[in-house]
Structure formats: structure tokens, C-alpha cells
Amino acid sequence: MTDHLKKMYEEYEKKTPGSKERYEAARKVVSAGIGGSAPTYDPYPVFVEKAEGSKVFDVDGNSYLDFNLCWGVLFVGHRHPKLIEGLHDQLNNGTMYGLPYEEILEAGKALTQRFPIEELRFVNSGTEATLYAARLARAYTGKDKLVKIEGAYHGLADYLHISKRPSAGEAGPPKRPSSIPYGAGITDGVVKDTIVAPFNDLESMEGILNEHTGEVAAVIVEPVMMNAGVILPKKGYLKGLRKLTQEHNVLLIFDEVKTGVKLAPGGACEFYGIEPDLVSLAKAIGGGLPLGACGGRKEIMADIGHEGLFGTFSANPLSIRSCRITLTEVLTKSAYKNADTLGKDLMKGYQDIVDDTKLKAVVQGLNSVGGILFSDRPVHNYRDWLATDKKIWHEYWIAMFNEGILSMAYGPEEEWLVSIQHSKEDIQEHLEAFKKVAPKLK
Ligand SMILES: Cc1ncc(COP(=O)(O)O)c(C=O)c1O
């Protein structure tokens, strides 16, 4: 441990004794001391008391500017007044019906207007949204294999929980990566049906599709990779992917769980002008409540009932109310403009500080989403990300935390998000903190 990190930990612990105490108690009851939404980190995670607008408050009374926003769920920020009012009203009308109701139509319409999908089904999470897409693709095409991108994350379904974070030793050739299960418990029988391709490499994708002609149901991608930092598609990559999949009679699935309704009102589909065959959505569409959706062309969605794709809590009235208000009343044109402008200011501010301090770091992002990685070259795919310095990233994050800034979701694979409730002053405060922290990271 460096002297700088040791000092940072001392500061962290001095500031958060209440979190430490609760963490020690929680570890005896809930696995690893966390509820289940994310891995823990050293020295221990902070315990939250409440949140409001662009801030969270911990159990010791400290406040933090929140650019994690629950892994990008809270593009609307915390406790948006329109959502609080609407959700109170829905609580008065009931939380579960087990029967359809009118608002599913309004929420569904709001999504089909934003995305190039004809119909959709609601689910509760991103894991389900991609599971539905993979099942529908296999059912529609009658083929077994899926192609996924190395380093991409699509949730927990066994056949997608592959090559999320392979080590350099096990990852295989960069242009033809091995399929490596992410953790134990995934059978060889499942692994053999998932082929792994590098991001931003159409030549490799074409090679894979040629080699497996007639076997592949779908290619699934995060159109902007957001689980290995923020990795933008190179010019023409997504269009090329669309063309290749069509030529090979393979469906294209966009996993827009992280990009959807954030990069643009219609997510990456709108931003890059691409029409995939299926789109998986979650996180920000629920406005802070658990919600996902899987949508596509009518002919692909037609057999969804026969495939048994239902869920007890799917389309529950609180989540649907939250989605409907988020999409029709909160994420307005001017809200996007504001968040995108502030997001660009934040990225530019970081880049200027990196340049001034001559840090070995890259700042990558788009509109309201971005992040910093400690690398001397741009990150275009998982192998580039693998070579970034994770120890310095950890020091950066802890040092920013001590300054009262949750600068990104925890982890060098994550990113920051500027919500529609962040202000110019919030961005300035974030940059002032980074200006202080950056020179100590060398
Ligand atoms: C791109 C992507 N797809 C799917 C998922 C899984 O979503 P959930 O955690 O809601 O199951 C995630 C989660 O981070 C994700 O980033």
C-alpha cells in the first residue's frame, strides 16, 4: 500500500465510523455486508441515511455529490418532486394488481416512441431484459449460439455471464478470444454456445460469423461499452455490425440497459441511427424503481407467451407509474440539454486537469456519461481496459470520496453520470476536488 493510500484510508475511517460499525454488524447477517447490489471495496462501503437531488448523506452526517447515481439508474436524480407526488398517488391506489391496467399502455407507448421497437414486454431488471432477448432470438431463429463481446456485461444468465472479466492469462488470442465463464457454477454445455468477439473489430466478427454459418441466433452488444469504463464504438462499427448480421441472417440485440434513455431520448439506437432486431432496457427507464423491458419487431415478439416469458412482479404499478412519469414528464428535451452540457463540461474539465498535471490517464465518455481510466493510450476494447492501472484508480476514487464526491460508481469498469438535477456548481465542486487530488496520483 502506498503512503498516499494509507493516509487516504485514515481520513476515510475518521470520517465514517458509523459506516464501519454498521458494516461489521451487517457482515454477520448479509453476505459480504452488502444488500446485494454491488461488490464491496476497501476499507469498507459507506452506509447511506438518505438522498436528495444530486446528493447522498451517510449515517455520520457527511454529504456527497453523487455521480454514481446507483450505476446510472438515477438519471432523474434523487427524489424528483414529480416522481414523489406520482408514487404517493399510486401507493394510495395499490401496489400490485395481478391484472392489466391502463398505465402499462402509456409507459409502453413512451418507450416504443423513443426506440425502434414495435412492441415490448416489461420485466424487473437488466438480467431479465437480456435473458428475454436471448430466448426470443433463439426461439425465432431456431439456432443455439450467441455471440457476445469480450468485457461486456449483460446480467447473470449463464450463457451471457461469460468473458466479463477474463484475466490476461486465460483470455485467449485478442482477435479470437476464448469463452471464459465469469465465476464457477456455469456448465461447459452452456459455455460452448457462447462465442466471444472483440469490440470495435468488424473483421473478427465477420470471421466468427463465417466460421459458424447457420449456427448463430444473435449477436448481443452494449452499443457503447459501459462495463469496462466507457468505450465508444469506432466510426462505422455499429453500422457495420448491423450490415454483417443482416448478411449472415443473424439477429442483432442492443443491450441498452446502461445507454438507454441517457445517451439520447432513444438511447444508442437514436444516437447512432441503428435499428437492431431486439432492444433490452432497464436502469434509467424506471426512474429509480426496478424496471426493465425487452422489445423488438412484432414477428419476433409474437411468441413471447408461448416461450413462457412472464414474471410475478413484472409491470408492477409503482415501477410503471415511475417509468411513465420519468419518460413523459421528467426527461424533457431541456432536461437532456442541461445534463448533456454539464456532462461535456465535466469531461472537458477532467481532460484539462489531466493535461495540466501530465497524468497518465484518459477521459472517455459521451454526453452525460463518462469516466477516467489510468492508461497512456485510448481504450478501444477490453484488452486495452485490462492494461489500465486499477490501483491508481482505487486511490483516485477514495481520495475523491474524502473530498465529498462520489466521482463514479465504484470500480474502474464503471462510469460517472450527470443527472438532470445536477447544477453547474456541482460540476465545479467535482472539478475543484479532482484538481486537488490529481497531482497526488503520480
Ligand atoms: C449493460 C448491462 N446489461 C445488463 C445488466 C444487468 O442489469 P441488472 O443488474 O438490472 O440485472 C447490467 C447491469 O449493470 C448492465 O450494465
The ligand as an SDF file (V2000), in Angstrom:
LIG
                    3D

 16 16  0  0  0  0  0  0  0  0999 V2000
  -25.2800   -3.4410  -19.9460 C   0  0  0  0  0  0  0  0  0  0  0  0
  -25.9290   -4.1930  -18.8200 C   0  0  0  0  0  0  0  0  0  0  0  0
  -26.7940   -5.1740  -19.1000 N   0  0  0  0  0  0  0  0  0  0  0  0
  -27.4270   -5.8660  -18.1240 C   0  0  0  0  0  0  0  0  0  0  0  0
  -27.1850   -5.5850  -16.7970 C   0  0  0  0  0  0  0  0  0  0  0  0
  -27.8920   -6.3350  -15.7080 C   0  0  0  0  0  0  0  0  0  0  0  0
  -28.8150   -5.4840  -15.1100 O   0  0  0  0  0  0  0  0  0  0  0  0
  -29.4100   -5.7940  -13.6440 P   0  0  0  0  0  0  0  0  0  0  0  0
  -28.3100   -5.5560  -12.6750 O   0  0  0  0  0  0  0  0  0  0  0  0
  -30.5600   -4.8480  -13.5290 O   0  0  0  0  0  0  0  0  0  0  0  0
  -29.8500   -7.2220  -13.6660 O   0  0  0  0  0  0  0  0  0  0  0  0
  -26.2910   -4.5640  -16.4620 C   0  0  0  0  0  0  0  0  0  0  0  0
  -26.0130   -4.2220  -15.0540 C   0  0  0  0  0  0  0  0  0  0  0  0
  -25.1820   -3.4270  -14.7190 O   0  0  0  0  0  0  0  0  0  0  0  0
  -25.6370   -3.8580  -17.4980 C   0  0  0  0  0  0  0  0  0  0  0  0
  -24.7490   -2.8850  -17.2410 O   0  0  0  0  0  0  0  0  0  0  0  0
  1  2  1  0
  2  3  1  0
  2 15  2  0
  3  4  2  0
  4  5  1  0
  5  6  1  0
  5 12  2  0
  6  7  1  0
  7  8  1  0
  8  9  2  0
  8 10  1  0
  8 11  1  0
 12 13  1  0
 12 15  1  0
 13 14  2  0
 15 16  1  0
M  END
$$$$
